[in-house]
Amino acid sequence: MKEVFEGSLWEAEIVKGLLQSDGIKCTVYDETMGAVTSPYLTVGGSVKVFVGEDDYVRAHDIVSSR
């Protein structure tokens, strides 16, 4: 698994939706910490989105283009 995004919970959920709509399986890591601090603030724990190594380049392109 490779990290493709790091940010707030709500940003990570948007990225997750973008990736999944393109058929890329992904995992949101540390979602609990992000939810505890607040999904609307950038203060507190960050949330990361991971994809499989085979999908990394495609996922990175999707995230970078948004």
Secondary structure, DSSP 8 states (H G I E B T S, - for coil): -EEEEEE-HHHHHHHHHHHHHTT--EEEESHHHHHHH-TT-SSS--EEEEE-GGGHHHHHHHHHH-
